[in-house]
Amino acid sequence: MALWTLHNGGVLEPGAVVAPHERLGWGKTIGLGAQHVVAMFGATFVFPILMGLNPQLAVMMSGVATLLFLAIVRGRVPSYLGSSASFVGVATAIYAAGGTPAHVSGAMLWCGVALAVVGVVIHLAGATAIHRTLPPVVTGAVVMLIGFNLAPVVARTYWPQDQWVALLVMLVVVLLNVGVRGFLSRVAIFLALVIGYAVSWVLDLVAGPITSFQPGAVSAQNPTGVVKHLRLDWSAVSAAPWFGFPPATSGTTVGWHLPQFSLAYALLALPVVIALIAENTGHVKAVAEMTGTPLDKDMGKAIMADGLGSVLATGVGAGPTTTYAENIGVMAATRVYSTAAYVVAALVAILFGFSPKFGAIISATPGGVLGGICVVLYGMIGLLGAKIWKENGVDFGNPVNLVPVAAGIIIGIGDTSLRFTDDFTLGGIALGTIVTVGLYHLAHAVAPRHLRDTAGGSNIVLDAPGMYVDEDYRELAGDERDRR
């Protein structure tokens, strides 16, 4: 029996949705898998560097963890598991306390164990517990936080590196998504990256280096980080070998290694599990909304699978994993939810782990190009939260819904933090989610009965993939069929 059913004989009709159990032809599937690699690669490569871990190993293990995830959820939840940003602060705190990369891996491994246990509890408790804790008004807010919380990454890191190339790439993404029909519109993000990559190279040849912000140039002597630099720097590409396994940790070289456990460091890291639960819950809800498939029964398995993926990755010295919002954005843009594309992406990531050269090529993608792509992707993720509210009839005229969500969203988008100790600060998505969930249930408990009864909206009940396709798009698709 085939793992995936061939969608419509391999033909992708206008407005069609490719379900998780379907696939296109392998050529197109590989192209879509390439888009997922592009979407995840930057963060999966950068976050381990910020955590003092080996990025080549992290990319390899992200592919292994993704295959494990897809096997556990039986292909029902299309997601990619990449390096988690939630642990960057934890790693910094562990190093400041005298820890080593092995201590960082050990502390993060316990977080993976805790996340897996939470997943088992959710699986056994059933979807009712999820609906009671996370009604549509809350899940919509969490999904919105996940997307819009990423906005500062674009505004402060990517866009300032080359604002005009970023603007051009953003326009290319929009025009290819909306103005082009067929498969080309489905790989708009990958094509925009290739075009932006080529334009940056041409501009370097014609106009020379650019003077702009570079993240790695920030220092005490240059706090603004503004330097003169090439848009496309291939120095690391030329120096990287074609083939090679990630090295073992030795001296100042950090590579694969066994974790070292410390109760103090574990207690420092465990609160981050709150953020991972919020991320995973929001991502599964977003995938359910996009695919038109109820996935509450798979929520526990997905969280457990992410935890086990993190245990596997940290067990050899890579960073922990989490489901990636970036790849959810790719699915939102393409309407192709085939897990076959994720298998391709995972296998490519594993191959990248054996090739420092290819990893260097992808990581050389100019920041301006990433800025133009991410400004669209992150916004689409955030707006999925508003779509959940709309489809479930959430009434924001009711203060039980309005007030808690208003506070939580501003905290999450503004990346507001709450400092408990010198070693533990809660902020961003985690704090915004806690405020949203906590204040919602507090408001629900103290509100008059007539406000409580009308606050919940309907639970998310979806019947079929594509049921929420925009009506204008349906008409366009119908016109196209008539012309044929």
C-alpha positions in Angstrom: 0.0 0.0 0.0 1.4 3.4 -1.0 2.2 5.9 1.7 0.7 8.8 -0.2 -2.2 8.9 -2.7 -1.3 10.8 -6.0 -3.4 13.9 -6.0 -5.6 14.3 -9.1 -3.2 12.3 -11.3 -0.4 14.6 -10.3 -2.2 17.7 -11.7 -2.6 20.6 -9.4 -5.8 22.4 -10.3 -6.4 26.1 -9.4 -7.5 26.6 -5.8 -7.0 22.9 -5.0 -5.8 21.7 -1.6 -3.4 18.8 -1.4 -4.1 16.9 1.8 -1.5 15.4 4.2 -2.0 11.9 2.9 -1.7 13.0 -0.8 1.3 14.0 -2.9 2.0 15.6 -6.3 4.5 14.1 -8.8 7.8 13.5 -7.2 9.4 16.3 -9.2 7.0 18.8 -7.8 7.1 17.3 -4.3 10.9 17.7 -4.3 10.4 21.4 -5.3 8.0 21.9 -2.4 10.4 20.0 -0.1 13.1 22.5 -1.1 10.8 25.4 -0.1 10.5 23.8 3.4 14.3 23.5 3.6 14.7 27.1 2.7 12.0 28.2 5.3 13.6 26.3 8.2 17.3 26.4 7.3 18.1 29.9 8.5 16.7 29.5 12.0 17.8 25.9 12.3 21.3 26.9 11.4 21.5 30.2 13.4 19.9 29.2 16.8 22.5 26.5 17.6 25.2 29.0 16.9 23.6 31.3 19.5 23.4 28.4 21.9 27.1 27.5 21.4 26.3 24.2 19.7 27.2 22.8 16.3 24.9 24.0 13.5 25.8 21.3 11.0 24.8 18.7 13.6 21.6 20.6 14.4 20.5 20.6 10.8 21.2 16.9 10.5 19.2 16.1 13.7 16.3 18.3 12.7 15.8 16.0 9.7 16.0 12.9 11.9 13.6 14.4 14.5 11.2 15.3 11.7 11.1 11.8 10.4 10.5 10.5 14.0 7.7 13.1 14.4 5.9 12.1 11.2 6.1 8.4 12.1 4.6 9.0 15.5 1.7 11.1 14.3 1.3 8.7 11.3 1.6 11.6 8.8 -1.6 13.4 10.0 0.2 16.5 11.2 2.4 18.0 8.5 5.2 19.8 10.5 8.9 20.3 10.4 11.0 20.1 13.6 13.8 22.7 13.6 16.0 24.2 16.3 14.1 25.9 19.0 14.8 29.6 19.8 13.2 29.3 23.2 16.4 27.9 24.7 18.9 30.6 23.6 18.4 32.5 26.9 18.7 29.3 28.9 22.0 28.4 27.2 23.4 31.9 27.9 22.4 31.6 31.6 24.0 28.1 31.8 27.3 29.4 30.3 27.2 32.4 32.6 26.9 30.0 35.6 30.0 28.1 34.5 28.3 25.4 32.4 29.6 23.7 29.2 27.9 22.7 26.0 27.4 19.3 27.5 25.5 20.9 30.5 23.4 22.8 28.0 22.5 19.6 26.2 21.8 17.8 29.4 19.4 20.5 30.7 17.6 20.7 27.4 17.2 16.9 27.2 15.2 17.0 30.5 12.9 19.6 28.8 12.3 17.1 26.0 11.4 14.4 28.5 9.0 16.8 30.3 7.4 17.8 27.0 6.9 14.1 26.0 5.3 13.4 29.4 2.9 16.4 28.9 2.0 15.0 25.5 1.1 11.6 26.9 -1.1 13.3 29.6 -2.9 15.3 26.9 -3.4 12.2 24.8 -4.9 10.3 27.7 -7.1 13.2 28.9 -8.6 13.7 25.5 -9.6 16.7 23.4 -12.2 17.9 26.0 -9.5 19.1 28.3 -7.9 21.1 25.4 -11.2 22.8 24.5 -11.9 23.7 28.1 -8.4 25.1 28.6 -7.9 26.5 25.1 -11.3 27.7 23.6 -11.2 29.3 20.1 -10.7 32.8 21.4 -7.5 31.6 23.1 -6.2 29.3 20.3 -6.7 32.1 17.8 -4.6 34.4 20.1 -1.9 31.9 20.4 -1.6 31.4 16.7 -1.6 35.1 16.2 1.2 35.5 18.8 3.3 32.9 17.1 3.3 34.8 13.8 3.4 38.4 14.9 6.0 37.7 17.6 8.4 37.0 14.8 7.9 40.5 13.3 10.9 42.1 15.2 13.2 39.4 13.6 12.3 40.9 10.2 12.3 44.5 11.3 15.5 44.5 13.3 17.6 41.7 11.7 16.7 40.9 8.1 15.1 44.0 6.5 17.8 46.6 7.5 20.5 44.5 5.8 19.2 45.5 2.4 15.8 47.2 2.4 15.5 47.5 -1.4 16.2 43.9 -2.1 13.8 43.0 0.7 11.1 45.1 -0.8 11.7 43.6 -4.3 11.6 40.0 -2.9 8.4 40.8 -1.0 6.8 42.1 -4.2 8.0 38.9 -6.1 6.4 36.7 -3.4 3.1 38.5 -3.6 3.0 38.7 -7.4 3.9 35.0 -7.9 1.4 33.9 -5.2 -1.5 35.9 -6.6 -0.7 36.7 -10.3 0.7 33.3 -11.5 -1.4 30.2 -11.8 -0.4 26.6 -11.5 2.6 25.1 -9.8 4.8 28.2 -10.1 2.5 30.0 -7.7 2.9 27.1 -5.2 6.7 27.4 -5.2 6.6 31.2 -5.1 8.7 31.4 -1.9 11.5 29.3 -3.3 11.5 31.2 -6.6 11.6 34.5 -4.8 14.6 33.3 -2.8 16.4 32.3 -6.1 15.5 35.6 -7.7 16.6 37.6 -4.6 19.9 35.5 -4.4 20.6 36.3 -8.1 19.7 40.0 -7.8 22.0 40.4 -4.8 24.9 38.8 -6.7 24.3 41.1 -9.7 24.1 44.2 -7.5 27.4 43.2 -5.9 29.0 43.1 -9.3 27.4 46.3 -10.6 27.1 48.5 -7.6 29.6 47.0 -5.2 29.3 46.5 -1.5 26.5 48.0 0.5 26.8 50.0 3.8 24.1 48.6 6.2 23.4 46.7 9.3 25.0 43.3 9.8 24.1 41.2 12.9 27.6 39.9 13.3 29.2 43.4 13.2 27.6 44.6 16.5 30.3 45.2 19.1 31.3 47.7 21.8 33.2 49.6 19.2 30.3 49.5 16.7 27.1 49.3 18.6 24.9 50.0 15.5 26.4 47.1 13.5 26.5 49.3 10.3 29.4 48.3 8.1 30.3 48.1 4.5 29.8 44.5 3.2 28.9 42.4 0.2 25.2 41.4 0.0 26.2 37.8 -1.0 29.3 36.6 0.9 30.6 33.3 -0.4 33.8 33.2 1.7 32.5 30.5 4.0 31.2 28.5 1.0 34.7 28.4 -0.7 36.3 27.3 2.6 33.7 24.6 3.4 34.4 20.9 2.3 31.9 19.1 0.2 31.5 16.1 2.5 32.1 15.6 6.2 30.4 14.4 9.3 30.0 16.8 12.2 33.1 16.7 14.4 33.2 15.4 17.9 33.6 18.1 20.7 37.3 18.7 21.3 39.0 21.7 22.9 37.3 24.8 21.5 35.5 22.9 18.7 31.9 22.1 19.7 30.5 19.1 17.8 28.6 16.0 18.8 28.9 15.0 22.5 27.0 13.2 25.2 24.9 15.4 27.6 26.0 16.1 31.1 23.3 16.3 33.7 22.9 18.9 36.5 19.8 19.4 38.6 20.5 23.1 38.9 20.7 23.6 35.2 17.7 21.4 34.6 15.6 23.5 36.9 16.8 26.6 35.0 15.7 25.2 31.7 12.4 23.4 32.6 10.2 26.5 32.6 10.8 26.8 28.9 8.5 23.8 28.4 5.6 26.3 28.9 6.7 28.0 25.7 7.0 24.7 23.8 3.6 23.6 24.8 2.2 26.9 23.6 4.1 26.7 20.3 3.0 23.1 19.6 -0.6 23.7 20.6 -0.8 26.8 18.4 0.9 25.1 15.5 -1.3 22.0 15.5 -4.4 24.3 15.7 -3.0 26.3 12.8 -2.5 23.1 10.7 -6.0 21.9 11.6 -7.4 25.2 10.5 -5.5 25.2 7.2 -6.1 21.5 6.3 -9.7 21.5 7.4 -9.0 18.4 9.5 -9.8 18.0 13.2 -6.5 17.2 14.9 -7.4 17.5 18.6 -7.0 13.7 19.0 -3.5 14.1 17.5 -2.5 17.0 19.8 -1.0 14.8 22.5 0.9 12.6 20.0 2.3 15.7 18.3 3.5 17.2 21.6 4.9 13.9 22.7 6.7 13.5 19.3 8.3 16.9 19.6 9.5 16.0 23.1 11.0 12.7 21.9 12.6 14.5 18.9 14.2 16.9 21.4 15.5 14.0 23.5 17.0 12.4 20.4 18.6 15.6 19.2 20.0 16.7 22.6 21.2 13.2 23.3 24.0 13.6 20.7 24.7 17.2 21.5 22.4 19.1 19.1 19.8 21.7 20.3 16.2 20.8 21.1 13.6 20.9 18.4 10.1 22.4 18.0 7.5 22.6 15.3 8.3 25.5 12.9 6.0 28.4 12.3 8.1 29.2 9.2 7.0 25.9 7.5 3.4 26.5 8.5 3.7 29.8 6.6 4.9 27.9 3.5 1.8 25.6 3.7 -0.4 28.6 4.1 1.1 30.1 0.9 1.0 26.9 -1.2 -2.1 25.1 0.1 0.0 21.9 -0.2 -0.1 20.0 3.1 1.5 16.8 1.9 3.7 15.1 4.4 5.7 13.7 1.5 7.2 17.2 1.0 8.3 17.1 4.7 9.9 13.7 4.3 11.8 15.2 1.3 12.8 18.2 3.4 14.0 16.0 6.3 16.1 13.8 4.0 17.6 16.9 2.4 18.4 18.2 5.9 20.2 15.0 6.8 22.2 15.2 3.6 23.1 18.8 4.4 24.4 17.5 7.7 26.9 15.4 5.7 27.8 18.4 3.5 29.2 21.6 5.0 29.4 23.1 1.5 25.6 23.0 0.8 24.9 24.2 4.3 27.2 27.2 3.7 25.4 28.0 0.4 22.0 28.2 2.0 23.3 30.0 5.0 24.8 32.6 2.7 21.4 33.8 1.6 21.4 37.6 2.0 19.5 39.0 4.9 17.5 41.3 2.6 16.2 38.3 0.7 15.1 36.6 4.0 13.5 39.9 5.0 11.3 40.0 1.9 10.2 36.4 2.3 9.6 36.5 6.1 7.6 39.7 6.1 4.9 37.8 4.1 5.2 34.4 5.8 5.1 35.7 9.4 2.1 37.9 8.7 0.2 35.0 7.1 0.8 32.9 10.2 -0.5 35.7 12.5 -3.6 36.2 10.4 -4.5 32.5 10.7 -5.3 33.4 14.3 -7.9 35.9 13.1 -9.3 33.3 10.7 -9.9 30.9 13.7 -11.8 33.7 15.5 -13.9 34.4 12.4 -14.7 30.8 11.6 -15.7 30.1 15.2 -17.9 33.2 15.7 -15.8 34.7 18.5 -17.5 37.8 19.8 -15.1 40.6 20.7 -18.0 42.8 21.8 -18.0 40.5 24.9 -15.3 41.8 27.4 -14.7 38.2 28.6 -13.1 37.7 25.2 -11.8 41.2 24.5 -9.9 42.1 27.6 -7.7 39.0 28.2 -6.8 38.6 24.6 -6.0 42.3 24.2 -3.5 42.1 27.1 -1.9 38.8 25.9 -1.5 39.8 22.3 0.3 43.1 23.2 2.6 41.2 25.6 3.4 38.6 23.0 3.9 40.9 20.0 5.8 43.4 22.0 8.0 40.7 23.5 7.3 42.0 26.9 9.1 40.1 29.7 8.5 39.3 33.3 11.7 38.8 35.3 11.4 36.4 38.3 15.1 36.0 39.1 18.5 36.8 37.6 18.4 33.4 35.9 14.7 33.2 34.8 12.7 35.6 32.7 9.4 34.8 31.1 8.5 36.7 28.0 7.2 36.8 24.4 5.0 33.9 23.3 5.2 32.1 26.6 4.2 35.1 28.8 1.6 36.3 26.2 0.0 32.8 26.2 0.0 32.5 30.0 -1.6 35.9 30.3 -4.2 35.1 27.6 -5.1 31.7 29.1 -5.0 32.7 32.7 -6.9 36.0 32.3 -9.5 34.4 30.1 -10.4 31.8 32.7 -10.2 34.4 35.5 -12.5 36.7 33.6 -14.8 33.7 32.7 -15.0 32.8 36.4 -15.9 36.3 37.7 -18.1 37.5 34.8 -21.9 37.5 35.0 -23.6 34.4 33.7 -25.0 36.1 30.5 -21.4 37.1 29.5 -20.0 33.7 30.3 -22.6 31.9 28.3 -21.9 33.9 25.1 -18.1 34.1 25.4 -16.9 30.8 24.1 -17.9 30.7 20.5 -18.1 27.4 18.8 -15.4 24.7 19.1 -13.4 24.3 15.9 -15.3 21.8 13.9 -13.9 21.3 10.3 -15.4 19.0 7.7 -13.2 18.9 4.7 -9.9 20.3 3.3 -10.5 23.6 1.5 -13.9 24.3 3.1 -12.8 27.8 4.0 -11.5 28.8 0.6 -12.3 32.4 -0.1 -15.5 32.8 -2.2 -13.8 35.2 -4.7 -11.1 32.5 -5.2 -13.8 29.9 -5.8 -15.3 32.1 -8.5 -11.9 32.6 -10.2 -11.3 28.9 -10.1 -14.8 28.3 -11.7 -14.1 30.8 -14.4 -10.8 29.0 -15.2 -12.7 25.6 -15.4 -15.2 27.2 -17.8 -12.5 28.5 -20.1 -11.1 25.0 -20.3 
